Amino acid sequence: MHASCAPLQKAWAVNIALACTAVQAEQSTFSLKEKDVIMDEVHDMICKLVAKHDIPVLSVQDIISAVANCLGIVVEGDINTHSIQHVLQEAEVAAEVQMVDKITQVDGSTRVTCFTGVQHEVNHTSKTQLQGWKDMIHEMCTMYNECMVGSMAGVADPRELVTKVKGMLTDHTEDQKKLICLFREWKEACVREV
């Protein structure tokens, strides 16, 4: 290296080091909220931690902080359990609305598989289970209609959703066989009404 080039190379090295430090400084903080509103990325992270990885709601903030600390990232802001529960409720509503929207757009040539979750009933009689299905479909359509007011989407009719059901996953016990027969009768009645 020539003595005349040393000051230029030194200045160049200092500029690169400062640029790297600035990038690291920008990356070393993570904000959970922007103007007191939980960020969309944080919504997604909360849902994944709780729904996919079975992290208890009370531990979400601690998990986020522990992982960030391990990565050398400072977390700005915090999320209380009430906010986490609210995020999860919003996600549940969104999932139901998306499911109804997906089903209402199905025509006879399209096959769609939807999982509505495991339904818990007071008892295992087929009539009680059928009523649980009726209540669930009615609640999902009501939620869809409330959320989609003013949009180009049509109104979801529970009877139309029932007519699009092509199968159910159950065990082969007698009460489930009876439930399928009752569901089929309900579906046929809905087809006649629609």
Summary of the structure (lengths in Angstrom):
residues: 194
radius of gyration: 26.8
end to end distance: 86.5
largest distance: 93.9
contacts: 445
relative contact order: 0.08
helix: 63%
strand: 5%
